Amino acid sequence: MKKKLLTLLLGTSLVMGLAACGGGKDNSSSTKKDSGTTETSNASDAQKIFDQKCSSCHGGDLKGGMGPNLTKVGSKYSKAEILDILKNGKSGGMPAGLVSGNDADTIATWLAAKK
């Protein structure tokens, strides 16, 4: 009985941990103008996406944790390189596809400006 309970608790913890690392739906935060074109996302949109999808590993202040420090990531990688990392992941622990679509573009633009 104790073994089953422990297994259940560990399984639940694993599922919750994966959800905290950005698993789940891609909640795009971009909006549409009346003309039907997508508005440029601003820094607060990027911060919100980062807080939801990335901060559990990279820290709310971008200084790292389980993931690397991103405070000056734009001096190391271009926007295109950051997009590639978001899409394909990176060896050492960065999983692929945690952020995609417009959210990935918003995050890449925001992080590329961090010099």
MARBA-3410 file (N, C-alpha, C, O; in Angstrom, 1 decimal):
115
0.8,-1.2,0.0,0.0,0.0,0.0,0.9,1.3,0.0,0.6,2.2,-0.8 ~ 1.9,1.3,0.8,2.8,2.5,0.9,3.5,2.6,-0.4,3.7,3.8,-0.9 ~ 3.9,1.5,-1.0,4.6,1.6,-2.3,3.7,2.2,-3.4,4.2,3.0,-4.2 ~ 2.5,1.9,-3.4,1.5,2.4,-4.4,1.3,3.9,-4.2,1.3,4.7,-5.1 ~ 1.2,4.3,-3.0,1.0,5.7,-2.6,2.2,6.5,-3.0,2.1,7.6,-3.6
3.4,6.0,-2.7,4.6,6.7,-3.1,4.7,6.8,-4.6,5.1,7.9,-5.1 ~ 4.4,5.8,-5.3,4.5,5.8,-6.8,3.5,6.8,-7.3,3.8,7.6,-8.3 ~ 2.3,6.9,-6.8,1.3,7.9,-7.2,1.8,9.3,-6.9,1.7,10.2,-7.8 ~ 2.4,9.5,-5.8,2.9,10.9,-5.4,4.1,11.3,-6.4,4.1,12.4,-6.8 ~ 5.0,10.4,-6.6,6.1,10.7,-7.5,5.6,10.9,-8.9,6.1,11.8,-9.6
4.7,10.1,-9.4,4.1,10.4,-10.7,3.4,11.7,-10.9,3.6,12.4,-11.9 ~ 2.7,12.1,-9.8,2.0,13.4,-9.8,3.0,14.5,-9.8,2.9,15.5,-10.5 ~ 4.1,14.3,-9.0,5.1,15.4,-9.0,5.8,15.5,-10.3,6.1,16.7,-10.7 ~ 6.0,14.4,-11.0,6.7,14.5,-12.3,5.8,15.2,-13.3,6.3,16.1,-14.1 ~ 4.5,14.9,-13.4,3.6,15.6,-14.3,3.5,17.1,-14.0,3.6,17.9,-14.9
3.5,17.4,-12.7,3.4,18.9,-12.3,4.7,19.6,-12.7,4.7,20.7,-13.1 ~ 5.8,18.9,-12.5,7.1,19.5,-12.9,7.2,19.8,-14.3,7.8,20.8,-14.7 ~ 6.8,18.8,-15.2,6.8,19.0,-16.6,5.9,20.2,-17.0,6.3,21.0,-17.9 ~ 4.8,20.3,-16.4,3.9,21.4,-16.7,4.5,22.8,-16.3,4.3,23.7,-17.1 ~ 5.3,22.8,-15.3,5.9,24.0,-14.8,7.0,24.4,-15.8,7.4,25.6,-15.8
7.6,23.5,-16.5,8.7,23.8,-17.5,8.2,24.2,-18.8,8.9,24.2,-19.8 ~ 6.9,24.6,-18.9,6.4,25.2,-20.2,5.6,24.2,-20.9,5.2,24.6,-22.1 ~ 5.3,23.0,-20.4,4.5,22.1,-21.2,3.1,22.7,-21.2,2.7,23.5,-20.4 ~ 2.3,22.2,-22.2,0.9,22.7,-22.3,0.7,23.5,-23.6,1.5,23.5,-24.5 ~ -0.4,24.2,-23.6,-0.8,25.0,-24.7,0.1,26.2,-25.0,0.7,26.7,-24.1
0.2,26.6,-26.3,0.9,27.8,-26.7,-0.1,28.9,-26.7,-0.9,29.0,-27.6 ~ -0.1,29.8,-25.6,-1.1,30.9,-25.5,-0.5,32.1,-26.2,0.3,32.8,-25.5 ~ -0.8,32.3,-27.4,-0.3,33.4,-28.2,-0.8,34.7,-27.6,-2.0,34.8,-27.3 ~ 0.0,35.7,-27.5,-0.4,37.0,-26.9,-0.5,38.1,-27.9,-0.7,39.2,-27.5 ~ -0.3,37.8,-29.2,-0.4,38.9,-30.1,-1.8,39.2,-30.5,-2.7,38.4,-30.3
-2.1,40.4,-30.9,-3.4,40.9,-31.2,-3.5,41.2,-32.7,-2.5,41.4,-33.4 ~ -4.8,41.4,-33.2,-5.0,41.7,-34.6,-5.5,43.2,-34.6,-6.3,43.6,-33.8 ~ -5.1,43.9,-35.6,-5.6,45.2,-35.9,-6.9,45.0,-36.8,-7.1,43.9,-37.2 ~ -7.6,46.1,-37.0,-8.8,46.0,-37.8,-8.4,45.6,-39.2,-9.3,45.0,-39.9 ~ -7.2,45.9,-39.7,-6.8,45.6,-41.1,-6.5,44.1,-41.2,-6.3,43.6,-42.3
-6.4,43.4,-40.1,-6.1,42.0,-40.1,-4.6,41.7,-39.9,-4.2,40.5,-40.0 ~ -3.7,42.7,-39.8,-2.3,42.4,-39.6,-2.0,42.3,-38.1,-2.6,42.9,-37.3 ~ -1.0,41.5,-37.8,-0.6,41.3,-36.5,0.2,42.5,-36.0,1.2,42.9,-36.6 ~ -0.1,43.0,-34.8,0.7,44.1,-34.2,2.0,43.5,-33.7,2.1,42.4,-33.4 ~ 3.0,44.4,-33.7,4.3,44.0,-33.1,4.1,43.9,-31.6,3.6,44.8,-30.9
4.6,42.8,-31.1,4.5,42.5,-29.7,5.5,43.4,-28.9,6.6,43.6,-29.4 ~ 5.1,43.8,-27.7,6.0,44.7,-27.0,6.8,43.9,-25.9,6.5,42.7,-25.7 ~ 7.6,44.6,-25.2,8.4,43.9,-24.1,7.5,43.3,-23.0,7.9,42.3,-22.5 ~ 6.4,43.9,-22.7,5.6,43.3,-21.6,5.0,42.0,-22.1,4.8,41.1,-21.3 ~ 4.6,41.9,-23.4,4.2,40.6,-23.9,5.2,39.6,-23.8,5.0,38.4,-23.4
6.5,39.9,-24.2,7.6,39.0,-24.1,7.8,38.6,-22.7,8.1,37.4,-22.4 ~ 7.8,39.5,-21.7,8.0,39.2,-20.3,6.9,38.2,-19.8,7.2,37.3,-19.1 ~ 5.7,38.4,-20.2,4.6,37.5,-19.8,4.8,36.1,-20.3,4.7,35.2,-19.6 ~ 5.2,36.0,-21.6,5.5,34.7,-22.2,6.6,34.1,-21.5,6.6,32.9,-21.1 ~ 7.7,34.8,-21.3,8.9,34.3,-20.6,8.5,33.8,-19.2,8.9,32.7,-18.8
7.7,34.6,-18.5,7.3,34.2,-17.1,6.5,32.9,-17.1,6.7,32.1,-16.2 ~ 5.7,32.7,-18.1,4.9,31.5,-18.2,5.7,30.3,-18.7,5.5,29.2,-18.2 ~ 6.6,30.5,-19.6,7.2,29.3,-20.3,8.6,29.1,-20.0,9.1,27.9,-20.1 ~ 9.4,30.1,-19.5,10.8,30.0,-19.5,11.4,30.2,-18.1,12.5,29.7,-17.7 ~ 10.7,31.0,-17.2,11.3,31.4,-16.0,11.5,30.3,-15.0,12.4,30.5,-14.1
10.8,29.2,-15.1,11.1,28.1,-14.2,12.5,27.5,-14.3,13.0,27.0,-13.4 ~ 13.1,27.7,-15.5,14.4,27.2,-15.7,15.5,28.3,-15.7,16.6,28.2,-15.3 ~ 15.1,29.5,-16.3,16.0,30.6,-16.5,15.9,31.7,-15.5,16.6,32.6,-15.5 ~ 15.0,31.5,-14.5,14.8,32.5,-13.5,14.0,33.7,-13.9,14.1,34.1,-15.1 ~ 13.2,34.2,-13.0,12.3,35.4,-13.4,13.1,36.6,-13.7,12.7,37.5,-14.4
14.4,36.7,-13.2,15.3,37.8,-13.5,16.3,37.5,-14.6,17.2,38.3,-14.8 ~ 16.1,36.4,-15.3,16.9,36.0,-16.4,18.3,35.5,-16.0,19.2,35.3,-16.9 ~ 18.6,35.5,-14.7,20.0,35.2,-14.2,20.3,33.7,-14.2,21.4,33.3,-13.7 ~ 19.3,32.9,-14.6,19.6,31.4,-14.6,19.1,30.7,-13.4,18.6,31.3,-12.4 ~ 19.3,29.5,-13.4,18.8,28.5,-12.4,19.3,27.2,-12.9,20.4,26.8,-13.0
18.3,26.4,-13.3,18.5,25.1,-14.0,19.1,25.4,-15.4,19.9,24.7,-15.9 ~ 18.6,26.5,-16.0,19.0,26.9,-17.3,20.0,28.0,-17.2,20.2,28.6,-16.1 ~ 20.7,28.4,-18.3,21.7,29.4,-18.2,21.2,30.8,-18.1,20.0,31.1,-18.3 ~ 22.1,31.7,-17.7,21.8,33.1,-17.5,21.5,33.7,-18.9,22.3,33.4,-19.9 ~ 20.4,34.5,-19.0,20.1,35.1,-20.3,20.1,36.6,-20.3,19.6,37.2,-21.3
20.7,37.2,-19.3,20.7,38.6,-19.2,21.4,39.3,-20.3,21.1,40.4,-20.7 ~ 22.4,38.7,-21.0,23.1,39.2,-22.1,23.2,38.3,-23.3,24.1,38.3,-24.0 ~ 22.1,37.5,-23.4,22.1,36.4,-24.5,22.2,37.1,-25.9,22.7,36.4,-26.8 ~ 21.7,38.3,-26.0,21.7,38.9,-27.4,23.1,39.3,-27.8,23.3,39.5,-29.0 ~ 24.1,39.3,-26.9,25.4,39.6,-27.3,26.1,38.3,-27.8,27.2,38.4,-28.4
25.5,37.2,-27.5,26.1,35.9,-27.9,25.3,35.3,-29.2,25.9,34.7,-30.0 ~ 24.0,35.5,-29.2,23.2,34.9,-30.3,22.3,36.0,-30.9,21.8,36.9,-30.3 ~ 22.1,35.8,-32.3,21.2,36.7,-33.0,19.8,36.2,-32.8,19.5,35.2,-32.2 ~ 18.8,37.0,-33.3,17.4,36.6,-33.2,17.2,35.3,-33.9,16.5,34.4,-33.4 ~ 17.8,35.1,-35.1,17.6,33.9,-35.8,18.1,32.7,-35.1,17.5,31.6,-35.1
19.3,32.9,-34.4,19.9,31.8,-33.6,19.0,31.4,-32.4,18.9,30.3,-32.1 ~ 18.5,32.5,-31.8,17.6,32.2,-30.6,16.3,31.5,-31.1,15.9,30.6,-30.4 ~ 15.8,31.9,-32.2,14.6,31.2,-32.7,14.9,29.7,-33.0,14.1,28.9,-32.7 ~ 16.1,29.5,-33.6,16.5,28.1,-33.8,16.6,27.3,-32.6,16.2,26.1,-32.5 ~ 17.1,27.9,-31.5,17.2,27.2,-30.2,15.8,26.9,-29.7,15.6,25.8,-29.1
14.9,27.9,-29.8,13.6,27.7,-29.3,12.9,26.6,-30.1,12.2,25.8,-29.5 ~ 13.1,26.5,-31.4,12.5,25.5,-32.2,13.1,24.1,-32.0,12.3,23.2,-31.9 ~ 14.4,24.0,-32.0,15.1,22.7,-32.0,15.7,22.3,-30.7,16.2,21.2,-30.6 ~ 15.7,23.2,-29.7,16.3,22.9,-28.5,17.8,23.0,-28.6,18.4,23.4,-29.6 ~ 18.5,22.6,-27.5,20.0,22.7,-27.5,20.5,21.6,-26.5,19.9,21.4,-25.4
21.5,21.0,-26.9,22.0,19.9,-26.0,22.4,20.5,-24.7,22.9,21.6,-24.6 ~ 22.2,19.8,-23.6,22.5,20.2,-22.3,21.3,20.5,-21.5,21.3,20.9,-20.4 ~ 20.1,20.3,-22.1,18.9,20.5,-21.3,17.8,21.3,-21.9,16.6,21.3,-21.4 ~ 18.0,22.2,-22.9,17.0,23.0,-23.5,16.1,22.2,-24.4,16.6,21.8,-25.5 ~ 14.9,21.9,-24.0,14.0,21.1,-24.9,13.5,21.9,-26.1,13.4,23.1,-26.0
13.2,21.2,-27.1,12.6,21.9,-28.3,11.2,22.2,-28.2,10.4,21.4,-27.5 ~ 10.7,23.2,-28.8,9.3,23.5,-28.9,8.5,24.0,-27.7,7.3,23.9,-27.7 ~ 9.2,24.4,-26.7,8.4,24.9,-25.5,7.7,26.2,-25.9,6.6,26.5,-25.3 ~ 8.2,27.0,-26.8,7.6,28.2,-27.2,7.6,28.2,-28.8,8.6,27.8,-29.4 ~ 6.5,28.5,-29.4,6.4,28.4,-30.9,5.6,29.5,-31.4,5.0,30.3,-30.7
5.6,29.6,-32.7,4.8,30.6,-33.4,5.1,32.0,-33.1,6.3,32.4,-32.9 ~ 4.1,32.9,-33.0,4.3,34.3,-32.6,5.0,34.5,-31.3,5.8,35.4,-31.1 ~ 4.7,33.6,-30.3,5.3,33.7,-29.0,6.8,33.5,-29.1,7.6,34.2,-28.5 ~ 7.3,32.6,-30.0,8.7,32.3,-30.1,9.4,33.5,-30.8,10.5,33.9,-30.4 ~ 8.7,34.1,-31.8,9.3,35.3,-32.4,9.3,36.5,-31.4,10.3,37.2,-31.4
8.3,36.6,-30.6,8.3,37.7,-29.6,9.4,37.5,-28.6,10.2,38.5,-28.3 ~ 9.6,36.3,-28.1,10.7,36.0,-27.1,12.1,36.2,-27.8,12.9,36.8,-27.2 ~ 12.2,35.7,-29.0,13.5,35.9,-29.7,13.9,37.3,-29.9,15.1,37.7,-29.7 ~ 13.0,38.1,-30.3,13.2,39.6,-30.5,13.6,40.2,-29.2,14.6,41.0,-29.1 ~ 12.9,39.9,-28.1,13.2,40.5,-26.8,14.5,40.0,-26.3,15.3,40.8,-25.8
14.8,38.7,-26.4,16.1,38.2,-25.9,17.3,38.7,-26.7,18.4,39.0,-26.2 ~ 17.1,38.8,-28.0,18.2,39.3,-28.9,18.6,40.7,-28.5,19.7,41.1,-28.8 ~ 17.7,41.5,-28.0,18.0,42.9,-27.5,18.7,42.9,-26.2,19.2,44.0,-25.8 ~ 18.9,41.8,-25.5,19.5,41.7,-24.2,21.0,41.6,-24.5,21.6,40.6,-24.7 ~ 21.7,42.8,-24.4,23.2,42.8,-24.7,24.0,43.1,-23.6,25.2,43.2,-23.7
END
